[in-house]
Amino acid sequence: MWFLERWLENPATVKKLTYILYTSLVIVCLLGIVVQFAPSPEHEDHTGHDAQDMEHAEHEEHEPFVFESIPIFYAIFGLVICALLGLGAKAYGHNVVMKEEDYYDR
């Protein structure tokens, strides 16, 4: 464990890890945009449609909510929820769990 602690205290290592994490974030966001605009496999043209396939093809698919059509919505939503959970946990820890220094001396 001492190696890992020493390794993470090195400023050059922290800088490299920060670079890797930000690069990963950008790649994931770009992939989210690409996936958002990629055609779904349900819209592929198949030969030999039967009556049920034709009935299904007549119904246009739509998103249940408007905000789901925003590119990288789920990435932004996850980031906001994660930040709120962190802030909520910190507030809970400071206000409920944390006790005064002389709590057990009383």
Secondary structure, DSSP 8 states (H G I E B T S, - for coil): -HHHHHHHH-HHHHHHHHHHHHHHHHHHHHHHHHHHHS--GGG---SS--HHHHHHHHS----SSGGGGSTTHHHHHHHHHHHHHHHHHHHHIIIII---TTTTT-
